Amino acid sequence: MTPDLTALADEHLAAAHAAPHGRSARLVMHDGVLRQTVIALTAGTSLDEHNAPPAASLQVLRGRVNLTAADRAEELRAGTLRMIPKERHGLTALEDAVVLLTAVND
């Protein structure tokens, strides 16, 4: 079954609003080392700094986020596709946002 990203964005943004921590996520594709996850964050919610997988990208499906790494931040808007830095990084929703994280793990 092919996932409907628009429907998943709606579903998980609603779930994020209902969750006390302001986020919701679901693994939508998994094939060997490839994983794709939809992540919804309410405005002001963050994913704390964490290690980067060997290769990853972030596509903003809805809203705006700040991708942070070291001492810098980059604002990403809906429609943006960005490689994730190969260093510790974090993500903060500047407004309600949904992203598609694509990661390749060894």
Backbone as a printed PyTorch tensor [residue, N CA C, xyz], in Angstrom:
tensor([[[ 0.8330, -1.1880,  0.0000],
         [ 0.0000,  0.0000,  0.0000],
         [ 0.8770,  1.2500,  0.0000]],

        [[ 0.5560,  2.1870, -0.8670],
         [ 1.2950,  3.4380, -0.9630],
         [ 0.7480,  4.4290,  0.0580]],

        [[ 1.6180,  4.9780,  0.9030],
         [ 1.1160,  5.9150,  1.9150],
         [ 0.6700,  7.2370,  1.2890]],

        [[-0.3920,  7.8050,  1.8050],
         [-0.8910,  9.1170,  1.4060],
         [-0.2990, 10.1210,  2.4020]],

        [[ 0.7140, 10.8630,  1.9680],
         [ 1.4190, 11.7610,  2.8900],
         [ 0.5260, 12.8920,  3.3990]],

        [[-0.4070, 13.3390,  2.5790],
         [-1.3230, 14.3890,  3.0330],
         [-2.2060, 13.8750,  4.1660]],

        [[-2.7530, 12.6740,  3.9880],
         [-3.5980, 12.0840,  5.0280],
         [-2.7790, 11.7990,  6.2890]],

        [[-1.5520, 11.2970,  6.1210],
         [-0.6980, 11.0320,  7.2830],
         [-0.3460, 12.3260,  8.0160]],

        [[-0.1040, 13.3960,  7.2680],
         [ 0.1980, 14.6890,  7.8910],
         [-0.9870, 15.1600,  8.7200]],

        [[-2.1910, 15.0630,  8.1480],
         [-3.4000, 15.4570,  8.8960],
         [-3.5470, 14.6260, 10.1680]],

        [[-3.4230, 13.3040, 10.0160],
         [-3.5980, 12.3730, 11.1370],
         [-2.6020, 12.6450, 12.2550]],

        [[-1.3460, 12.8190, 11.8980],
         [-0.3180, 12.9630, 12.9370],
         [-0.2680, 14.3640, 13.5310]],

        [[-0.6770, 15.3650, 12.7780],
         [-0.7610, 16.6920, 13.3780],
         [-1.8880, 16.7250, 14.4070]],

        [[-3.0010, 16.0770, 14.1030],
         [-4.0970, 15.9730, 15.0810],
         [-3.6310, 15.1960, 16.3140]],

        [[-2.8960, 14.1080, 16.1030],
         [-2.3770, 13.3070, 17.2200],
         [-1.3750, 14.1130, 18.0440]],

        [[-0.5470, 14.9330, 17.3850],
         [ 0.4250, 15.7610, 18.1080],
         [-0.2960, 16.7680, 18.9960]],

        [[-1.3950, 17.3310, 18.4950],
         [-2.1670, 18.2840, 19.3180],
         [-2.7960, 17.5990, 20.5180]],

        [[-3.1290, 16.3360, 20.3860],
         [-3.7400, 15.5990, 21.4940],
         [-2.7070, 15.0470, 22.4780]],

        [[-1.4500, 14.9630, 22.0530],
         [-0.3920, 14.3770, 22.8860],
         [ 0.1770, 15.4140, 23.8460]],

        [[ 0.4780, 15.0210, 25.0800],
         [ 1.0220, 15.9790, 26.0480],
         [ 2.3970, 16.5170, 25.6580]],

        [[ 3.1580, 15.7750, 24.8770],
         [ 4.5000, 16.2050, 24.4720],
         [ 4.4970, 16.9470, 23.1400]],

        [[ 3.3280, 17.0620, 22.4650],
         [ 3.2030, 17.8680, 21.2600],
         [ 3.7960, 17.2790, 20.0040]],

        [[ 3.9320, 15.9520, 19.9490],
         [ 4.4770, 15.3420, 18.7290],
         [ 3.8630, 13.9680, 18.4870]],

        [[ 3.9600, 13.5530, 17.2420],
         [ 3.4840, 12.2420, 16.8360],
         [ 4.3270, 11.7920, 15.6540]],

        [[ 4.6250, 10.5000, 15.5820],
         [ 5.4620,  9.9950, 14.4920],
         [ 5.0260,  8.5880, 14.1090]],

        [[ 5.3120,  8.2460, 12.8540],
         [ 5.0100,  6.8970, 12.3750],
         [ 5.9930,  6.5110, 11.2850]],

        [[ 6.5590,  5.3330, 11.4150],
         [ 7.4050,  4.7680, 10.3690],
         [ 6.4890,  4.3760,  9.2240]],

        [[ 6.7020,  4.9460,  8.0390],
         [ 5.8040,  4.6710,  6.9110],
         [ 6.4210,  3.7450,  5.8760]],

        [[ 7.7490,  3.7000,  5.8000],
         [ 8.4210,  2.7700,  4.8930],
         [ 9.6860,  2.2570,  5.5530]],

        [[ 9.9240,  0.9720,  5.3760],
         [11.1210,  0.3450,  5.9160],
         [11.5520, -0.7260,  4.9270]],

        [[12.7410, -0.5700,  4.3940],
         [13.2710, -1.5410,  3.4400],
         [14.7630, -1.6830,  3.7140]],

        [[15.1370, -2.7440,  4.3960],
         [16.5500, -2.9290,  4.7410],
         [17.0380, -1.7900,  5.6020]],

        [[18.0240, -1.0500,  5.0780],
         [18.6150,  0.0500,  5.8440],
         [17.8540,  1.3710,  5.6760]],

        [[16.8850,  1.4020,  4.7610],
         [16.1170,  2.6130,  4.4980],
         [14.8940,  2.6950,  5.3980]],

        [[14.7080,  3.8660,  6.0160],
         [13.5290,  4.1220,  6.8530],
         [12.9970,  5.5040,  6.5270]],

        [[11.6680,  5.5950,  6.3930],
         [11.0270,  6.8940,  6.1990],
         [ 9.9590,  7.0520,  7.2740]],

        [[10.0130,  8.1910,  7.9580],
         [ 9.1430,  8.4460,  9.0950],
         [ 8.4770,  9.8020,  8.9480]],

        [[ 7.1600,  9.8340,  9.1460],
         [ 6.4300, 11.0950,  9.2220],
         [ 6.4590, 11.5370, 10.6780]],

        [[ 6.8410, 12.7920, 10.9070],
         [ 6.9170, 13.3580, 12.2520],
         [ 6.1240, 14.6580, 12.2650]],

        [[ 5.1720, 14.7600, 13.1790],
         [ 4.3860, 15.9840, 13.3510],
         [ 4.7620, 16.6200, 14.6790]],

        [[ 4.9200, 17.9440, 14.6530],
         [ 5.2830, 18.7130, 15.8460],
         [ 4.3720, 19.9290, 15.9450]],

        [[ 3.8480, 20.1910, 17.1270],
         [ 3.0860, 21.4220, 17.3240],
         [ 4.0600, 22.5870, 17.4810]],

        [[ 3.5760, 23.7830, 17.2320],
         [ 4.4070, 24.9870, 17.3240],
         [ 5.1600, 25.0310, 18.6520]],

        [[ 6.4660, 25.2680, 18.5860],
         [ 7.2960, 25.3660, 19.7820],
         [ 7.8500, 24.0470, 20.2830]],

        [[ 7.3900, 22.9350, 19.7350],
         [ 7.8680, 21.6200, 20.1640],
         [ 9.2080, 21.3130, 19.4940]],

        [[10.0920, 20.6450, 20.2400],
         [11.4210, 20.3240, 19.7120],
         [11.7200, 18.8400, 19.8070]],

        [[12.5760, 18.4090, 18.9240],
         [13.2540, 17.1220, 19.0560],
         [14.6550, 17.4930, 19.5200]],

        [[14.9970, 17.1110, 20.7290],
         [16.2870, 17.4880, 21.2880],
         [17.4290, 16.9960, 20.4110]],

        [[18.5690, 17.6170, 20.6130],
         [19.7680, 17.2670, 19.8590],
         [20.0370, 15.7680, 19.9480]],

        [[20.3660, 15.1680, 18.8060],
         [20.6310, 13.7260, 18.7410],
         [21.6360, 13.4620, 17.6260]],

        [[22.2150, 12.2620, 17.6170],
         [23.1990, 11.9000, 16.6090],
         [22.5520, 11.6840, 15.2580]],

        [[23.2950, 11.9380, 14.2170],
         [22.8080, 11.7640, 12.8520],
         [23.0820, 10.3450, 12.3710]],

        [[22.1620,  9.7970, 11.5750],
         [22.4340,  8.5060, 10.9320],
         [23.4850,  8.7170,  9.8380]],

        [[24.0010,  7.6440,  9.2450],
         [25.0190,  7.7900,  8.1940],
         [24.5630,  8.6650,  7.0200]],

        [[23.2870,  8.6000,  6.6590],
         [22.7500,  9.4500,  5.5960],
         [21.2830,  9.7070,  5.9020]],

        [[20.8550, 10.9730,  5.7330],
         [19.4610, 11.3050,  6.0240],
         [19.0760, 12.6090,  5.3370]],

        [[17.7770, 12.7280,  5.0720],
         [17.2300, 13.9740,  4.5480],
         [15.9310, 14.2860,  5.2860]],

        [[15.5530, 15.5480,  5.2120],
         [14.3380, 16.0140,  5.8540],
         [13.5480, 16.8010,  4.8160]],

        [[12.3020, 16.4000,  4.6010],
         [11.4090, 17.1220,  3.7020],
         [10.2910, 17.7060,  4.5400]],

        [[10.1100, 19.0100,  4.4530],
         [ 9.0500, 19.6650,  5.2130],
         [ 7.7650, 19.5790,  4.3880]],

        [[ 6.7950, 18.8680,  4.9260],
         [ 5.5070, 18.6910,  4.2560],
         [ 4.5430, 19.8270,  4.5770]],

        [[ 4.6620, 20.3700,  5.7970],
         [ 3.7480, 21.3970,  6.2710],
         [ 4.4530, 22.2660,  7.2990]],

        [[ 4.1890, 23.5520,  7.2910],
         [ 4.6950, 24.4360,  8.3350],
         [ 6.1310, 24.8820,  8.1360]],

        [[ 6.7530, 25.2900,  9.2480],
         [ 8.1460, 25.7610,  9.2660],
         [ 8.8570, 25.1590, 10.4610]],

        [[10.1250, 24.7930, 10.2700],
         [10.9480, 24.2360, 11.3430],
         [12.3290, 24.8860, 11.3190]],

        [[13.0190, 24.8120, 12.4450],
         [14.4310, 25.1650, 12.5250],
         [15.2110, 23.8750, 12.6810]],

        [[16.1440, 23.6300, 11.7690],
         [17.0770, 22.5190, 11.8820],
         [18.3380, 23.1040, 12.4950]],

        [[18.7150, 22.6130, 13.6720],
         [19.8730, 23.1580, 14.3790],
         [21.0090, 22.1420, 14.4020]],

        [[22.2200, 22.6550, 14.2980],
         [23.4240, 21.8250, 14.3970],
         [24.5500, 22.7320, 14.8900]],

        [[25.3470, 22.2200, 15.8140],
         [26.4210, 23.0140, 16.4250],
         [25.8260, 24.3340, 16.9110]],

        [[26.3190, 25.4700, 16.4070],
         [25.8240, 26.7640, 16.8880],
         [25.0570, 27.5070, 15.8020]],

        [[24.4320, 26.7520, 14.8870],
         [23.6970, 27.4030, 13.8120],
         [22.2980, 26.8000, 13.6820]],

        [[21.4030, 27.5830, 13.0870],
         [20.0400, 27.1260, 12.8350],
         [19.6640, 27.5210, 11.4150]],

        [[18.9140, 26.6480, 10.7560],
         [18.4420, 26.9300,  9.4050],
         [16.9320, 26.7400,  9.3760]],

        [[16.2210, 27.7830,  8.9610],
         [14.7730, 27.6920,  8.8490],
         [14.4090, 26.9730,  7.5520]],

        [[13.5410, 25.9840,  7.6740],
         [13.0610, 25.2330,  6.5100],
         [11.5520, 25.3770,  6.4440]],

        [[11.0310, 25.6230,  5.2520],
         [ 9.5980, 25.8320,  5.0390],
         [ 9.0030, 24.6710,  4.2570]],

        [[ 7.6790, 24.5870,  4.2670],
         [ 6.9800, 23.5480,  3.5150],
         [ 7.4910, 23.5280,  2.0760]],

        [[ 7.7610, 22.3330,  1.5910],
         [ 8.2760, 22.1540,  0.2420],
         [ 9.7840, 22.0210,  0.1780]],

        [[10.4730, 22.2980,  1.2790],
         [11.9270, 22.2280,  1.3180],
         [12.3940, 20.7990,  1.5640]],

        [[13.4370, 20.4100,  0.8510],
         [14.1090, 19.1260,  1.0630],
         [15.5540, 19.4440,  1.3890]],

        [[16.0460, 18.9150,  2.5090],
         [17.3950, 19.2660,  2.9970],
         [18.1050, 18.0240,  3.5080]],

        [[19.3710, 17.8690,  3.1470],
         [20.1960, 16.8190,  3.7490],
         [20.3980, 17.1820,  5.2210]],

        [[20.4100, 16.1860,  6.0700],
         [20.6440, 16.4140,  7.4960],
         [22.1500, 16.3910,  7.7400]],

        [[22.6630, 17.3610,  8.4900],
         [24.1050, 17.3960,  8.7630],
         [24.5700, 16.1060,  9.4450]],

        [[25.7650, 15.6940,  9.1200],
         [26.3360, 14.4730,  9.7000],
         [26.9890, 14.7990, 11.0480]],

        [[26.2150, 15.4360, 11.9110],
         [26.6560, 15.8110, 13.2530],
         [25.4150, 15.8760, 14.1320]],

        [[25.6250, 16.0410, 15.4210],
         [24.4710, 16.1480, 16.3220],
         [23.6050, 17.3180, 15.8610]],

        [[22.2940, 17.1130, 15.9170],
         [21.3680, 18.1310, 15.4260],
         [20.0420, 18.0170, 16.1660]],

        [[19.2290, 19.0360, 16.0230],
         [17.9020, 19.0450, 16.6270],
         [16.9160, 19.6890, 15.6670]],

        [[15.6500, 19.6630, 16.0420],
         [14.6010, 20.2060, 15.1960],
         [13.5610, 20.8750, 16.0850]],

        [[13.1560, 22.0900, 15.7320],
         [12.1300, 22.8220, 16.4750],
         [11.0760, 23.3180, 15.5000]],

        [[ 9.8180, 23.0950, 15.8290],
         [ 8.7160, 23.5930, 15.0020],
         [ 8.4790, 25.0660, 15.3100]],

        [[ 8.5850, 25.9070, 14.3050],
         [ 8.3160, 27.3360, 14.4620],
         [ 6.8130, 27.6030, 14.4080]],

        [[ 6.1040, 26.6980, 13.7720],
         [ 4.6420, 26.6590, 13.7320],
         [ 4.2820, 25.1890, 13.5870]],

        [[ 3.0240, 24.8510, 13.6950],
         [ 2.6620, 23.4450, 13.5140],
         [ 3.3200, 22.9370, 12.2330]],

        [[ 3.9760, 21.7770, 12.3230],
         [ 4.7550, 21.2940, 11.1860],
         [ 4.7040, 19.7800, 11.0880]],

        [[ 4.8680, 19.3010,  9.8580],
         [ 4.9860, 17.8710,  9.5870],
         [ 6.1570, 17.7000,  8.6340]],

        [[ 7.0380, 16.7510,  8.9670],
         [ 8.2110, 16.4890,  8.1320],
         [ 8.2710, 15.0040,  7.7810]],

        [[ 8.9640, 14.7230,  6.6970],
         [ 9.2580, 13.3460,  6.3140],
         [10.7550, 13.1570,  6.4670]],

        [[11.1350, 12.3140,  7.4050],
         [12.5340, 11.9950,  7.6490],
         [12.8680, 10.7140,  6.8850]],

        [[13.8720, 10.7990,  6.0250],
         [14.3810,  9.6370,  5.3040],
         [15.7760,  9.3620,  5.8410]],

        [[15.9980,  8.1490,  6.3400],
         [17.2950,  7.8250,  6.9400],
         [17.7820,  6.4700,  6.4350]],

        [[19.0880,  6.3980,  6.2650],
         [19.7530,  5.1400,  5.9210],
         [20.6600,  4.8200,  7.0840]],

        [[20.4190,  3.6770,  7.7140],
         [21.2230,  3.2480,  8.8580],
         [22.0340,  2.0160,  8.4730]],

        [[23.2510,  1.9730,  8.9730],
         [24.1100,  0.8020,  8.7150],
         [23.5490, -0.4380,  9.3510]]])
